[in-house]
Amino acid sequence: MGDNTWIVWLIVAIVVVAIIVAAVMAVQRRRRMEEARQEAATLRQRAAGGETYAAGAEDRARELQERANDAEAKAARLRADADEATRIAREHRDRVTDDHIKADEVDPDR
């Protein structure tokens, strides 16, 4: 066993190095997981803080949308009123023009 002793020590050294490497990797993995947990907690806190702002912004957007819809409905009514007023004005203008034409036809001096 004298010649094989160095092989045994080599195997023991390899096993010890492997155990040390595995322990270091486990510590690093645990550290990365803890950092990820902390980052996730920070993101959740930021999201929770932004939730109130987002809800307020959504409420404001709904309110503005309702006001815009009301304004569009009012504009449509005003447009219809303007169209009707234009139609009535044209009818009156046409009658006045017809009256001028008839007056010219009836007028013996023209």
Backbone as CSV, one residue per row, in Angstrom:
resi,resn,N_x,N_y,N_z,CA_x,CA_y,CA_z,C_x,C_y,C_z
1,MET,0.817,-1.175,0.000,0.000,0.000,0.000,0.873,1.256,0.000
2,GLY,2.120,1.117,0.090,3.042,2.223,0.117,3.038,3.006,-1.165
3,ASP,2.952,2.322,-2.274,2.944,3.025,-3.550,1.590,3.687,-3.825
4,ASN,0.548,3.150,-3.239,-0.808,3.668,-3.497,-1.225,4.742,-2.501
5,THR,-0.404,5.053,-1.541,-0.741,6.038,-0.525,-0.942,7.415,-1.155
6,TRP,-0.095,7.774,-2.041,-0.244,9.087,-2.669,-1.544,9.184,-3.453
7,ILE,-2.007,8.047,-4.025,-3.288,8.055,-4.758,-4.438,8.290,-3.783
8,VAL,-4.371,7.678,-2.623,-5.402,7.860,-1.618,-5.433,9.322,-1.179
9,TRP,-4.243,9.912,-0.915,-4.175,11.316,-0.517,-4.671,12.235,-1.634
10,LEU,-4.399,11.870,-2.861,-4.888,12.661,-3.999,-6.411,12.622,-4.067
11,ILE,-6.970,11.456,-3.893,-8.438,11.307,-3.911,-9.049,12.081,-2.744
12,VAL,-8.450,11.985,-1.549,-8.946,12.722,-0.393,-8.881,14.226,-0.667
13,ALA,-7.768,14.683,-1.247,-7.621,16.105,-1.562,-8.673,16.547,-2.565
14,ILE,-8.922,15.721,-3.572,-9.934,16.054,-4.587,-11.318,16.133,-3.938
15,VAL,-11.620,15.180,-3.060,-12.919,15.183,-2.369,-13.048,16.422,-1.489
16,VAL,-11.989,16.773,-0.778,-12.025,17.959,0.086,-12.219,19.218,-0.749
17,VAL,-11.491,19.336,-1.859,-11.646,20.494,-2.740,-13.068,20.533,-3.293
18,ALA,-13.611,19.391,-3.675,-14.974,19.343,-4.201,-15.978,19.795,-3.142
19,ILE,-15.760,19.374,-1.882,-16.652,19.779,-0.794,-16.553,21.286,-0.572
20,ILE,-15.337,21.812,-0.597,-15.150,23.253,-0.413,-15.816,24.019,-1.548
21,VAL,-15.626,23.580,-2.780,-16.246,24.237,-3.942,-17.764,24.188,-3.820
22,ALA,-18.303,23.038,-3.427,-19.753,22.904,-3.276,-20.263,23.837,-2.177
23,ALA,-19.515,23.953,-1.070,-19.936,24.838,0.018,-19.916,26.293,-0.432
24,VAL,-18.860,26.695,-1.139,-18.763,28.074,-1.640,-19.915,28.360,-2.612
25,MET,-20.190,27.414,-3.486,-21.286,27.604,-4.449,-22.627,27.707,-3.728
26,ALA,-22.817,26.916,-2.671,-24.073,26.972,-1.910,-24.219,28.325,-1.221
27,VAL,-23.129,28.850,-0.669,-23.168,30.154,-0.016,-23.482,31.241,-1.037
28,GLN,-22.839,31.167,-2.181,-23.099,32.164,-3.230,-24.549,32.085,-3.709
29,ARG,-25.046,30.871,-3.863,-26.436,30.695,-4.309,-27.395,31.290,-3.276
30,ARG,-27.137,31.003,-1.994,-27.966,31.559,-0.932,-27.915,33.082,-0.938
31,ARG,-26.740,33.656,-1.165,-26.574,35.109,-1.206,-27.346,35.699,-2.390
32,ARG,-27.231,35.064,-3.549,-27.972,35.553,-4.734,-29.477,35.465,-4.506
33,MET,-29.918,34.386,-3.872,-31.352,34.248,-3.611,-31.826,35.324,-2.637
34,GLU,-31.030,35.627,-1.627,-31.398,36.671,-0.668,-31.442,38.030,-1.359
35,GLU,-30.473,38.301,-2.233,-30.483,39.558,-2.988,-31.717,39.637,-3.875
36,ALA,-32.068,38.519,-4.500,-33.263,38.500,-5.354,-34.517,38.740,-4.522
37,ARG,-34.568,38.141,-3.321,-35.721,38.371,-2.443,-35.824,39.846,-2.048
38,GLN,-34.681,40.446,-1.728,-34.680,41.866,-1.345,-35.115,42.740,-2.518
39,GLU,-34.623,42.411,-3.709,-35.028,43.191,-4.887,-36.523,43.035,-5.140
40,ALA,-37.033,41.810,-4.993,-38.468,41.578,-5.181,-39.277,42.365,-4.148
41,ALA,-38.801,42.403,-2.906,-39.512,43.162,-1.869,-39.515,44.650,-2.195
42,THR,-38.375,45.153,-2.681,-38.295,46.563,-3.059,-39.263,46.861,-4.196
43,LEU,-39.301,45.989,-5.197,-40.214,46.185,-6.334,-41.669,46.136,-5.876
44,ARG,-41.973,45.218,-4.945,-43.354,45.141,-4.437,-43.733,46.412,-3.675
45,GLN,-42.786,46.941,-2.885,-43.067,48.181,-2.159,-43.294,49.331,-3.130
46,ARG,-42.452,49.399,-4.166,-42.609,50.463,-5.162,-43.949,50.319,-5.877
47,ALA,-44.311,49.078,-6.213,-45.593,48.846,-6.893,-46.761,49.222,-5.990
48,ALA,-46.649,48.893,-4.701,-47.731,49.235,-3.768,-47.867,50.747,-3.652
49,GLY,-46.748,51.452,-3.628,-46.805,52.914,-3.571,-47.381,53.504,-4.837
50,GLY,-47.088,52.909,-5.958,-47.597,53.413,-7.229,-49.041,53.053,-7.469
51,GLU,-49.546,52.081,-6.738,-50.929,51.634,-6.926,-51.910,52.758,-6.645
52,THR,-51.682,53.511,-5.593,-52.563,54.626,-5.249,-52.540,55.679,-6.344
53,TYR,-51.346,55.988,-6.813,-51.224,56.977,-7.890,-51.937,56.482,-9.142
54,ALA,-51.720,55.214,-9.489,-52.346,54.663,-10.694,-53.867,54.691,-10.579
55,ALA,-54.394,54.348,-9.404,-55.847,54.364,-9.212,-56.382,55.787,-9.366
56,GLY,-55.666,56.756,-8.797,-56.088,58.150,-8.944,-56.042,58.611,-10.381
57,ALA,-54.994,58.209,-11.092,-54.867,58.583,-12.504,-55.981,57.948,-13.328
58,GLU,-56.337,56.716,-13.013,-57.430,56.058,-13.733,-58.764,56.754,-13.462
59,ASP,-58.983,57.134,-12.204,-60.220,57.874,-11.876,-60.278,59.186,-12.641
60,ARG,-59.157,59.904,-12.669,-59.092,61.184,-13.394,-59.349,60.961,-14.882
61,ALA,-58.787,59.904,-15.435,-58.989,59.611,-16.858,-60.461,59.307,-17.145
62,ARG,-61.105,58.544,-16.259,-62.539,58.251,-16.448,-63.371,59.534,-16.388
63,GLU,-63.040,60.387,-15.430,-63.760,61.655,-15.305,-63.598,62.509,-16.566
64,LEU,-62.371,62.602,-17.054,-62.131,63.392,-18.264,-62.826,62.777,-19.475
65,GLN,-62.852,61.454,-19.536,-63.541,60.783,-20.652,-65.032,61.100,-20.620
66,GLU,-65.620,61.085,-19.423,-67.039,61.432,-19.301,-67.285,62.875,-19.732
67,ARG,-66.411,63.778,-19.298,-66.561,65.182,-19.694,-66.411,65.341,-21.207
68,ALA,-65.481,64.608,-21.795,-65.295,64.665,-23.249,-66.536,64.141,-23.969
69,ASN,-67.105,63.049,-23.455,-68.331,62.508,-24.063,-69.474,63.515,-23.974
70,ASP,-69.594,64.173,-22.811,-70.637,65.198,-22.655,-70.407,66.358,-23.632
71,ALA,-69.148,66.774,-23.759,-68.833,67.881,-24.665,-69.116,67.491,-26.116
72,GLU,-68.806,66.250,-26.467,-69.100,65.798,-27.838,-70.601,65.786,-28.092
73,ALA,-71.382,65.338,-27.107,-72.849,65.318,-27.268,-73.373,66.747,-27.407
74,LYS,-72.848,67.667,-26.581,-73.276,69.063,-26.671,-72.887,69.646,-28.026
75,ALA,-71.672,69.330,-28.498,-71.225,69.830,-29.803,-72.130,69.296,-30.914
76,ALA,-72.544,68.055,-30.808,-73.435,67.484,-31.826,-74.780,68.202,-31.822
77,ARG,-75.294,68.499,-30.614,-76.563,69.241,-30.539,-76.408,70.639,-31.129
78,LEU,-75.315,71.324,-30.782,-75.080,72.667,-31.323,-74.916,72.625,-32.842
79,ARG,-74.227,71.592,-33.344,-74.052,71.452,-34.788,-75.406,71.276,-35.474
80,ALA,-76.273,70.477,-34.872,-77.613,70.269,-35.434,-78.411,71.574,-35.393
81,ASP,-78.299,72.315,-34.277,-78.992,73.608,-34.181,-78.466,74.582,-35.236
82,ALA,-77.146,74.601,-35.416,-76.550,75.493,-36.415,-77.002,75.102,-37.822
83,ASP,-77.055,73.822,-38.095,-77.518,73.360,-39.415,-78.969,73.785,-39.658
84,GLU,-79.787,73.644,-38.620,-81.191,74.040,-38.755,-81.303,75.549,-38.951
85,ALA,-80.538,76.338,-38.196,-80.562,77.798,-38.348,-80.094,78.191,-39.747
86,THR,-79.089,77.503,-40.260,-78.598,77.783,-41.619,-79.680,77.468,-42.644
87,ARG,-80.370,76.344,-42.464,-81.446,75.971,-43.387,-82.546,77.031,-43.387
88,ILE,-82.941,77.489,-42.197,-84.004,78.508,-42.093,-83.535,79.817,-42.726
89,ALA,-82.279,80.210,-42.462,-81.754,81.453,-43.044,-81.740,81.370,-44.562
90,ARG,-81.364,80.244,-45.101,-81.342,80.083,-46.570,-82.747,80.172,-47.147
91,GLU,-83.708,79.560,-46.453,-85.090,79.648,-46.939,-85.550,81.107,-46.967
92,HIS,-85.247,81.844,-45.912,-85.619,83.259,-45.877,-84.890,84.034,-46.973
93,ARG,-83.592,83.771,-47.140,-82.816,84.450,-48.183,-83.413,84.131,-49.553
94,ASP,-83.791,82.888,-49.768,-84.385,82.508,-51.053,-85.701,83.259,-51.282
95,ARG,-86.522,83.382,-50.222,-87.783,84.123,-50.366,-87.529,85.596,-50.668
96,VAL,-86.544,86.181,-49.969,-86.216,87.591,-50.209,-85.729,87.765,-51.638
97,THR,-84.868,86.862,-52.082,-84.354,86.942,-53.453,-85.501,86.788,-54.445
98,ASP,-86.405,85.842,-54.181,-87.566,85.660,-55.055,-88.418,86.931,-55.097
99,ASP,-88.581,87.551,-53.912,-89.362,88.790,-53.870,-88.689,89.881,-54.704
100,HIS,-87.355,89.997,-54.653,-86.647,90.980,-55.474,-86.827,90.672,-56.960
101,ILE,-86.741,89.437,-57.303,-86.895,89.051,-58.717,-88.314,89.372,-59.184
102,LYS,-89.303,89.037,-58.392,-90.694,89.333,-58.761,-90.913,90.839,-58.869
103,ALA,-90.314,91.588,-57.922,-90.460,93.054,-57.953,-89.863,93.591,-59.243
104,ASP,-88.728,93.051,-59.656,-88.127,93.503,-60.908,-88.996,93.148,-62.101
105,GLU,-89.639,91.983,-62.030,-90.506,91.569,-63.132,-91.761,92.461,-63.189
106,VAL,-92.276,92.821,-62.035,-93.499,93.616,-61.971,-93.217,95.082,-62.271
107,ASP,-92.075,95.575,-61.938,-91.711,96.984,-62.088,-91.688,97.351,-63.572
108,PRO,-92.504,98.317,-63.990,-92.525,98.658,-65.408,-91.280,99.461,-65.808
109,ASP,-90.577,100.014,-64.815,-89.362,100.784,-65.148,-88.142,99.899,-65.330
110,ARG,-88.266,98.715,-65.121,-87.092,97.815,-65.234,-87.150,96.977,-66.435
